């Protein structure tokens, strides 16, 4: 492929020598415009790559923040559940104690 490109460039240079001067001037102008467009395209491509990089970085930051938020929320819920479980355990123990006392009282009254 590289050899083909080089051969085409050599052929193009030879063909340019054989054409009239006004056509040479037109071709030179076209090549200048082409170079200008190519330069603009390269600049635009770099700009797009920079924008893409910034957006990807922003998305990655958002992802990390979301994961952190979810982990914090999960911790809070787990803490709330632990507190609620402890409260339920305390209520159960209190209920068991009341039940036991009632049974004792009932048995005491029954025996009298």
N, C-alpha and C positions, 0 to 999 in steps of 0.2 A: 504494500500500500504506500509506504513512504517513497519507494522508488518510483511508483506511478505518479505520485504528486510531484516529485522532482522532475520527472520527464515532462509532465504537463506544463510545469513552470518554464522549462527550457523551451518547449514548443511555443508557448504563449509569448515569451520574450522574442523569439525568432519571428513569429507572426507580426508582432508589434513593429518590428523594424521595417517590414514590407508594406505597412499601411501609410496612407497620406497623413500629413501633419495635423490637419483638423480632426481626424479620427483619433490620432494619438492624444490630442488635447482632451477630447471627449472621454476617452478611456481613462486618462489620468484623473479627470474630474470625477468620474464614476468610482475609481479606486479610492480617491480621497474621501468621497461620501461614504463609501463602504467602510473605510477605516474609521471614520467618525461614528458611524452607526455601530460598528463593532465595539468601539471604545465605550459608547453609551450603553450598549448591551452588557458589557463586562461590569461597568459601574452599577447598573441596575441589578445584575445577578448578585454582586457582592452585597448590595443593599437588601435584597430579598433574603439572602443567606443570613445576614445579621438579624433581620426581623424574625426569621424563623428560629434562630438560636435564642433570641430574647423571649419569644413566645414559649418555646419549649422549656426554657429556664423558669418562666413564670408558671407554667403548668406543673412543673416538677415541684416548685415551691408550694403551689396550691395543694398538690397531692400530699406533700409532707404535712402541711397544716391540717388538712382534713383527717389524715391518719392520727395526728396528735389529738385533734379535737375528739375523734371517735374513741381513742384510748382513754382520754380524760373523762368522757361521758360514761364509758364502760366502768371505770374505776368508781365514779360517783354512784352509779347504779348498784354496783357490787357492795359499796359501803352502806348504801341505803338498805339493801337487802339484808346485810349482816345485822344492821341495827334492828330492822323489822323482825328478823329471826330471833334475835336476842329478846326483843319485847314479847314475841309470841311464847318463847320459852319461859320467860318470867310469868306471863299470864297462866300458862299451863301449870307451872309450879305452884302458883297461888291457888289456882283452881283445885289442884291435887291436895294441897294443904287444907283448903276449905272442905273438900269432900272427905278427907280423912278425919277432920275435926267433927264433921257432921255425923260420920259413922260412929265415932267414939261417943258422941253425945247420944245418938240413937241407941247404941248398945248399952250405954249407962242407964238410960231411961227404961229400956226394955228389962234390964236386970233389976230394977228397983221395984 
